[in-house]
Amino acid sequence: MDMQDGQNQPIEIARELVLLLGGKENIAKVTHCTTRLRFELHDDRRVKKAELEALPYVHGTFSRLGLFQIIIGSVAINSVYRSIIELTPAFEPGIKDMKKRRMNPLVQLAKTLSNIFVPIIPAIVASGLLMGLIGMIKVFQWVHPESPIMIMLDIFSSAAFIILPILIGFSAAREFGGSQILGAVIGGILTHPMLLNPSLLGYKVPQYMEILGLDIPLIGYQGTVIPILISVFFMSKMEQGLRKMVPGSLDIFFIPFLVMICIGSVSLLVIGPVSLLIGDWITMALELVYKSGGTVAGFLFGGLYSLIVVTGLHHTLHAVEMELLANPDIGVNFLLPIWSMANIAQGAAGLAVFFRTKNKRIKKIAIPSAFSAFLGIIEPVMFGVNIRLMRPFISAAIGGAMGGSYVVFTHVTANSYGLTGIPMIAIVAPLGSYNLVNYLIGLGISAMTAFIATWILWVKESTEEQK
């Protein structure tokens, strides 16, 4: 069957998936990313995994972070997701009506950060692409730098980073169980125009306010991550506690008032300054590893990144990348080129599998999923092809390590996050320099190494495997 057949319309796909997942009563929650449907199930034992993986539009299944995940590719995932929501009216997406399972705290943290940052990624990706367009315009001098179109493009490209705490506040409140509007307001407090944008430190001197004999600088938190995450966490817990005590007739007035006064004050006076210090420590530690480790650090990071993706912990890295970009002393993302090398290597390994395997089903998956990886989406090829066969996965790790060491050696950086593979060409910083050339060389090294390693390590398939 093909995704275009009448039988495989989104509603039909949704019905088939829900049935094989144990029925709609077994589904507690469903979310999705670019290629995966993520299900929180009441009983994993009711899942008919073998039958799911035999479906022609399913590229693979796996369980991570307490979620059963199905890879169906990016073509129809939004439509299938909406159809599943229509079929399972017993729950509302994002509402946690199921008792939290006990899980490793690190896994729980990764799951939480993933749920917070995944909805924000499209805005950041769009901003990064706009920055790449601005860079191209400046390099090739298509438009005068002071022209109206450049002014507008600059506004469009920087908006998401300026209001990043507001976006995170809205998304984090949803995850932590608080009011999303109040979460956005807390983000607005941390980015208020009266607070000096930290990127202007060194050019402007912040104002101070005196509280209890202490001089508190009026510095904002534009582009930062940790302050708003911690603030919204405490805001949500305070809001939940107040709802148990405040009568329903008063909660719409009383609770938002108390939350804004208390959490707003604590955020500006305590959480913000302490969080900035923590963020600085994290970025300094990474910068130290990056500068002192050099090619060795790139080799290790590039080789291990695919394993991080397997565990699902790669979403926690978005917060780190945001901190790198927000730090005035760094201001670039030196991790993303490394991740890009690992992703392109997965695609190249999948492409080699296409030429080596005799299994028609794997061939059918390998080509589209390999090109998907070249565009930065690696789950289909990684879970649908490479991990199943294991040797291509190892080969991809080797390719990622070689490419990672090269881009670190040549100091390739990006001005955003979220885009890897070929699309990352638009956000290589600064565009027009040798950075872009070195990035393309790095892609070539990763892809060729992974392809050749897969070819060499390939083991002839048995007759059963070929079927």
C-alpha positions as CSV (number, residue, x, y, z in Angstrom):
1,M,0.0,0.0,0.0
2,D,1.0,3.6,-0.6
3,M,0.4,6.7,1.5
4,Q,-1.7,8.0,-1.4
5,D,-4.1,5.1,-1.6
6,G,-7.7,5.7,-0.5
7,Q,-7.2,3.1,2.2
8,N,-4.4,5.2,3.7
9,Q,-6.2,8.5,4.1
10,P,-5.3,10.1,7.5
11,I,-8.5,8.9,9.2
12,E,-8.0,5.3,8.1
13,I,-4.4,5.4,9.2
14,A,-5.5,6.8,12.6
15,R,-8.1,4.1,13.1
16,E,-5.6,1.4,12.3
17,L,-3.0,2.8,14.6
18,V,-5.5,3.3,17.5
19,L,-6.7,-0.3,17.1
20,L,-3.2,-1.8,17.2
21,L,-2.3,0.4,20.2
22,G,-5.0,-1.4,22.2
23,G,-8.0,0.8,21.4
24,K,-8.8,4.4,22.3
25,E,-9.3,3.5,25.9
26,N,-5.6,2.5,26.2
27,I,-4.4,6.0,25.0
28,A,-3.9,8.5,27.8
29,K,-2.2,11.2,25.8
30,V,-0.8,11.8,22.3
31,T,1.7,14.4,21.0
32,H,3.9,14.5,17.9
33,C,7.1,16.0,16.5
34,T,8.2,16.3,12.8
35,T,8.2,12.5,12.2
36,R,6.9,10.7,15.3
37,L,3.6,10.2,17.1
38,R,4.2,9.9,20.8
39,F,1.7,7.9,22.9
40,E,1.4,7.8,26.6
41,L,-0.4,4.5,27.2
42,H,-2.2,2.9,30.1
43,D,-0.8,-0.5,29.3
44,D,2.1,-1.1,26.9
45,R,1.4,-4.8,26.8
46,R,-1.8,-4.3,24.8
47,V,0.3,-2.9,21.9
48,K,0.6,-5.2,18.8
49,K,4.1,-4.1,18.0
50,A,4.8,-6.6,15.2
51,E,1.6,-5.7,13.4
52,L,2.4,-2.0,13.7
53,E,5.8,-2.4,12.3
54,A,4.5,-4.4,9.3
55,L,2.3,-1.4,8.2
56,P,3.8,0.1,5.0
57,Y,3.7,3.7,6.3
58,V,5.3,2.9,9.6
59,H,9.1,3.3,9.5
60,G,9.7,2.0,13.0
61,T,8.5,1.9,16.6
62,F,10.3,2.3,19.9
63,S,9.7,3.2,23.6
64,R,11.6,6.2,25.1
65,L,10.9,8.6,28.0
66,G,7.9,6.6,29.1
67,L,6.3,7.0,25.6
68,F,5.5,4.6,22.9
69,Q,6.6,6.3,19.6
70,I,5.7,5.5,16.0
71,I,7.7,6.9,13.1
72,I,5.5,7.6,10.1
73,G,7.5,10.3,8.4
74,S,6.6,14.0,7.9
75,V,4.3,13.8,4.9
76,A,1.0,13.3,6.7
77,I,1.8,13.4,10.4
78,N,-0.3,16.5,11.2
79,S,-3.4,15.1,9.5
80,V,-2.9,11.7,11.2
81,Y,-2.4,13.4,14.6
82,R,-5.6,15.4,14.2
83,S,-7.5,12.3,13.1
84,I,-6.3,10.4,16.3
85,I,-7.5,13.3,18.4
86,E,-10.9,13.1,16.8
87,L,-11.1,9.4,17.4
88,T,-10.1,9.7,21.1
89,P,-12.3,12.4,22.6
90,A,-11.8,11.0,26.1
91,F,-8.7,13.0,26.5
92,E,-7.5,16.5,25.7
93,P,-4.0,16.9,24.2
94,G,-1.7,18.4,26.9
95,I,-4.0,17.6,29.9
96,K,-2.3,15.2,32.3
97,D,-5.2,13.1,33.5
98,M,-3.1,10.1,34.1
99,K,-0.9,9.5,37.2
100,K,2.7,10.0,36.3
101,R,4.7,6.9,36.1
102,R,7.8,6.5,38.1
103,M,10.8,7.1,35.9
104,N,14.4,8.0,36.1
105,P,14.7,11.7,37.0
106,L,17.0,12.4,34.1
107,V,14.5,10.7,31.7
108,Q,11.7,12.7,33.2
109,L,13.7,15.9,32.8
110,A,14.4,15.1,29.1
111,K,10.8,14.3,28.5
112,T,9.7,17.6,30.1
113,L,12.2,19.7,28.2
114,S,11.3,18.0,25.0
115,N,7.6,18.8,25.4
116,I,8.5,22.4,26.2
117,F,10.9,23.1,23.3
118,V,9.5,21.1,20.4
119,P,6.5,23.5,19.8
120,I,8.9,26.5,19.8
121,I,11.4,25.0,17.2
122,P,9.5,26.2,14.1
123,A,9.7,29.9,15.2
124,I,13.4,29.6,15.9
125,V,14.1,27.8,12.7
126,A,12.2,30.5,10.7
127,S,14.2,33.2,12.5
128,G,17.5,31.3,11.7
129,L,16.5,31.1,8.0
130,L,15.8,34.8,8.0
131,M,19.2,35.5,9.5
132,G,20.7,33.4,6.8
133,L,18.8,35.4,4.1
134,I,20.1,38.7,5.7
135,G,23.6,37.3,5.6
136,M,23.3,36.4,1.9
137,I,21.9,39.9,1.1
138,K,24.8,41.5,2.9
139,V,27.4,39.3,1.3
140,F,26.1,39.7,-2.3
141,Q,25.0,43.3,-1.7
142,W,21.6,42.8,-3.2
143,V,20.0,45.5,-1.1
144,H,21.4,48.6,0.7
145,P,21.9,47.7,4.4
146,E,19.7,50.7,5.5
147,S,16.9,50.0,3.1
148,P,13.3,49.4,4.5
149,I,13.4,45.8,3.5
150,M,16.5,45.1,5.5
151,I,15.1,46.9,8.5
152,M,11.9,44.8,8.3
153,L,13.9,41.5,7.8
154,D,16.1,42.4,10.8
155,I,12.9,42.9,12.9
156,F,11.4,39.7,11.7
157,S,14.5,37.6,12.3
158,S,15.2,38.9,15.8
159,A,11.6,38.9,17.2
160,A,11.5,35.2,18.3
161,F,14.8,35.5,20.2
162,I,13.8,38.8,21.9
163,I,10.5,37.3,23.1
164,L,11.9,33.8,23.7
165,P,11.1,33.8,27.4
166,I,7.5,34.6,26.6
167,L,7.3,31.7,24.1
168,I,9.0,29.4,26.7
169,G,6.8,30.7,29.5
170,F,3.7,29.8,27.5
171,S,4.9,26.4,26.6
172,A,6.4,25.6,30.0
173,A,3.2,26.5,31.9
174,R,1.3,24.0,29.7
175,E,3.8,21.3,30.6
176,F,4.0,22.2,34.4
177,G,0.2,22.4,34.7
178,G,-0.1,26.2,35.2
179,S,-1.9,28.9,33.3
180,Q,-0.3,29.4,29.9
181,I,-1.2,33.1,29.8
182,L,0.4,33.7,33.2
183,G,3.5,31.8,32.0
184,A,3.7,34.2,29.1
185,V,3.2,37.2,31.4
186,I,6.1,36.1,33.6
187,G,8.2,35.9,30.4
188,G,7.0,39.4,29.5
189,I,8.2,40.6,32.9
190,L,11.7,39.2,32.3
191,T,11.9,40.9,28.9
192,H,10.2,44.2,29.8
193,P,11.6,47.2,27.8
194,M,12.6,48.9,31.1
195,L,15.1,46.1,31.6
196,L,18.4,46.5,29.6
197,N,18.8,43.8,26.9
198,P,22.0,41.9,28.0
199,S,23.3,42.0,24.4
200,L,23.8,45.8,25.0
201,L,26.0,45.4,28.0
202,G,29.3,47.1,27.3
203,Y,27.5,49.7,25.2
204,K,25.0,50.9,27.8
205,V,25.1,51.0,31.6
206,P,22.0,49.4,33.3
207,Q,20.0,51.4,35.8
208,Y,19.8,50.1,39.4
209,M,17.0,49.9,42.0
210,E,17.7,49.7,45.7
211,I,15.9,47.0,47.7
212,L,16.7,46.3,51.3
213,G,20.0,48.1,50.9
214,L,21.0,46.1,47.9
215,D,21.5,47.6,44.4
216,I,19.7,45.4,41.9
217,P,20.7,46.0,38.2
218,L,17.7,46.3,35.8
219,I,19.0,43.8,33.3
220,G,16.6,41.8,31.1
221,Y,16.6,38.1,30.1
222,Q,15.9,38.3,26.4
223,G,17.0,35.1,24.6
224,T,17.7,33.2,27.9
225,V,16.2,29.9,28.9
226,I,17.0,28.9,32.5
227,P,15.4,32.0,34.3
228,I,12.0,31.5,32.7
229,L,12.0,27.7,33.1
230,I,12.6,28.0,36.8
231,S,10.2,30.9,37.3
232,V,7.3,29.2,35.5
233,F,7.9,26.0,37.4
234,F,7.5,27.8,40.7
235,M,4.6,29.8,39.3
236,S,2.7,26.7,38.3
237,K,3.3,25.1,41.7
238,M,2.1,28.2,43.4
239,E,-1.0,28.5,41.2
240,Q,-1.9,24.8,41.8
241,G,-1.6,25.3,45.5
242,L,-3.7,28.5,45.5
243,R,-6.5,26.8,43.5
244,K,-6.9,24.3,46.3
245,M,-7.4,27.1,48.9
246,V,-9.1,30.0,47.1
247,P,-12.9,29.8,46.5
248,G,-13.8,29.4,42.8
249,S,-15.7,32.7,42.8
250,L,-12.5,34.6,43.6
251,D,-9.8,32.6,41.8
252,I,-10.0,34.5,38.5
253,F,-9.0,37.7,40.3
254,F,-7.1,36.7,43.4
255,I,-4.8,34.0,42.0
256,P,-3.3,35.9,39.0
257,F,-2.8,38.9,41.2
258,L,-0.8,37.0,43.9
259,V,1.1,35.0,41.3
260,M,2.3,38.0,39.4
261,I,3.3,39.9,42.5
262,C,5.1,37.0,44.2
263,I,6.7,35.2,41.2
264,G,7.4,38.4,39.4
265,S,9.3,39.8,42.4
266,V,11.2,36.5,43.0
267,S,12.0,36.2,39.3
268,L,13.6,39.6,39.1
269,L,15.3,39.6,42.4
270,V,16.5,36.0,42.9
271,I,15.7,33.5,40.2
272,G,16.9,35.7,37.3
273,P,20.3,36.6,38.7
274,V,21.0,33.1,40.0
275,S,19.9,31.5,36.8
276,L,22.1,33.8,34.7
277,L,25.1,32.7,36.9
278,I,24.2,29.0,36.3
279,G,23.8,29.6,32.5
280,D,27.2,31.4,32.4
281,W,28.8,28.4,34.2
282,I,27.3,25.9,31.7
283,T,28.3,27.9,28.6
284,M,31.8,28.5,30.1
285,A,32.3,24.8,30.7
286,L,31.2,24.0,27.2
287,E,33.4,26.7,25.7
288,L,36.3,25.3,27.7
289,V,35.7,21.8,26.4
290,Y,35.2,23.1,22.9
291,K,38.4,25.2,22.9
292,S,40.7,22.9,24.9
293,G,39.4,19.5,23.6
294,G,39.4,20.7,20.0
295,T,39.2,18.0,17.4
296,V,39.0,15.3,20.1
297,A,35.9,17.0,21.5
298,G,34.4,17.2,18.0
299,F,35.2,13.5,17.4
300,L,33.5,12.4,20.7
301,F,30.4,14.7,20.3
302,G,29.9,13.8,16.7
303,G,30.3,10.1,17.3
304,L,28.0,10.0,20.4
305,Y,25.2,12.4,19.2
306,S,23.2,9.7,17.6
307,L,23.2,7.7,20.8
308,I,21.9,10.9,22.5
309,V,19.1,11.0,19.9
310,V,18.2,7.4,20.6
311,T,17.7,8.2,24.3
312,G,15.6,11.3,23.5
313,L,17.9,13.5,25.5
314,H,18.9,15.6,22.5
315,H,16.0,17.9,23.1
316,T,17.7,19.0,26.4
317,L,20.5,20.4,24.2
318,H,18.2,23.1,22.8
319,A,18.3,24.9,26.1
320,V,22.1,24.8,26.1
321,E,22.3,26.0,22.5
322,M,20.0,28.9,23.3
323,E,22.3,29.9,26.2
324,L,25.3,29.9,23.9
325,L,23.4,32.3,21.5
326,A,22.2,34.5,24.4
327,N,25.7,34.8,25.9
328,P,27.2,38.2,24.8
329,D,30.7,36.7,25.0
330,I,29.9,33.8,22.7
331,G,26.8,34.7,20.6
332,V,27.1,31.7,18.2
333,N,26.1,28.1,18.3
334,F,29.2,25.9,17.9
335,L,27.4,22.7,18.8
336,L,24.9,22.6,15.9
337,P,27.5,22.0,13.2
338,I,28.7,18.9,15.1
339,W,25.1,17.6,15.4
340,S,24.7,18.2,11.7
341,M,27.7,16.0,10.9
342,A,26.1,13.2,12.9
343,N,22.8,13.6,11.1
344,I,24.2,13.7,7.6
345,A,26.2,10.5,8.4
346,Q,23.0,8.7,9.4
347,G,21.5,9.6,6.0
348,A,24.7,8.4,4.1
349,A,24.7,5.1,6.0
350,G,21.0,4.6,5.1
351,L,21.8,5.4,1.4
352,A,24.6,2.7,1.5
353,V,22.0,0.2,2.9
354,F,19.8,0.9,-0.1
355,F,22.5,-0.2,-2.5
356,R,23.6,-3.2,-0.4
357,T,20.4,-4.8,0.9
358,K,18.2,-7.2,-1.1
359,N,15.3,-6.7,1.3
360,K,12.6,-4.8,-0.7
361,R,10.9,-3.3,2.3
362,I,14.1,-1.9,3.7
363,K,15.0,-0.5,0.2
364,K,11.6,1.2,0.0
365,I,12.2,2.9,3.4
366,A,16.0,3.6,2.9
367,I,15.9,6.1,0.1
368,P,13.2,8.6,1.4
369,S,14.4,8.3,4.9
370,A,18.1,8.9,3.9
371,F,17.1,12.1,2.0
372,S,15.0,13.1,5.0
373,A,18.2,12.9,7.1
374,F,20.0,15.0,4.6
375,L,17.4,17.6,5.4
376,G,17.9,17.3,9.1
377,I,15.2,14.7,10.1
378,I,17.0,11.5,11.1
379,E,14.5,9.5,13.0
380,P,13.1,7.6,10.0
381,V,16.5,6.4,8.7
382,M,17.9,5.9,12.2
383,F,15.1,3.8,13.7
384,G,13.7,2.4,10.5
385,V,16.9,1.2,8.9
386,N,20.3,1.8,10.7
387,I,19.5,0.7,14.2
388,R,17.6,-2.4,13.0
389,L,20.8,-3.5,11.1
390,M,23.2,-2.0,13.7
391,R,26.3,-2.0,11.5
392,P,25.1,1.0,9.5
393,F,24.4,2.8,12.8
394,I,28.0,2.2,13.9
395,S,29.2,3.4,10.5
396,A,27.1,6.5,10.9
397,A,28.7,7.2,14.3
398,I,32.2,6.9,12.7
399,G,31.2,9.3,10.0
400,G,29.7,11.8,12.5
401,A,32.9,11.6,14.6
402,M,35.1,12.4,11.6
403,G,32.9,15.3,10.4
404,G,32.5,16.6,14.0
405,S,36.3,16.7,14.5
406,Y,36.7,18.6,11.2
407,V,34.1,21.3,11.9
408,V,35.5,21.9,15.4
409,F,39.0,22.1,14.0
410,T,37.9,24.7,11.4
411,H,35.7,26.6,14.0
412,V,32.4,26.3,12.0
413,T,29.5,27.9,13.9
414,A,25.8,28.7,13.4
415,N,23.7,31.8,14.3
416,S,20.6,29.8,15.3
417,Y,19.6,26.2,16.2
418,G,17.2,23.6,15.0
419,L,18.5,23.3,11.3
420,T,21.0,20.6,10.4
421,G,22.1,18.9,7.3
422,I,21.7,20.8,4.0
423,P,19.3,23.5,5.4
424,M,21.9,24.5,7.9
425,I,23.8,26.1,5.0
426,A,21.4,29.1,5.5
427,I,22.5,29.7,9.1
428,V,26.3,29.1,9.0
429,A,27.8,32.1,10.6
430,P,29.1,34.3,9.2
431,L,27.8,33.5,5.7
432,G,30.2,34.2,2.9
433,S,33.3,33.3,4.9
434,Y,35.4,30.1,4.8
435,N,33.0,28.8,7.5
436,L,30.5,27.8,4.7
437,V,33.2,26.1,2.7
438,N,34.4,24.2,5.7
439,Y,30.9,23.3,6.6
440,L,30.3,21.8,3.2
441,I,33.7,19.9,3.4
442,G,32.6,18.6,6.8
443,L,29.3,17.3,5.3
444,G,31.3,15.6,2.6
445,I,33.7,13.9,5.1
446,S,30.8,12.7,7.3
447,A,28.7,11.4,4.4
448,M,31.6,9.7,2.6
449,T,33.0,8.1,5.8
450,A,29.6,6.7,6.8
451,F,28.8,5.4,3.3
452,I,32.2,3.7,2.9
453,A,32.1,2.3,6.4
454,T,28.6,0.9,5.9
455,W,29.8,-0.7,2.6
456,I,32.8,-2.3,4.2
457,L,31.1,-3.5,7.3
458,W,28.1,-5.0,5.4
459,V,27.4,-8.6,6.0
460,K,25.7,-10.7,3.3
461,E,22.0,-11.2,4.2
462,S,20.5,-14.6,4.7
463,T,17.6,-15.7,2.5
464,E,15.2,-15.0,5.3
465,E,16.6,-11.5,5.9
466,Q,16.4,-10.7,2.2
467,K,12.6,-11.5,2.4
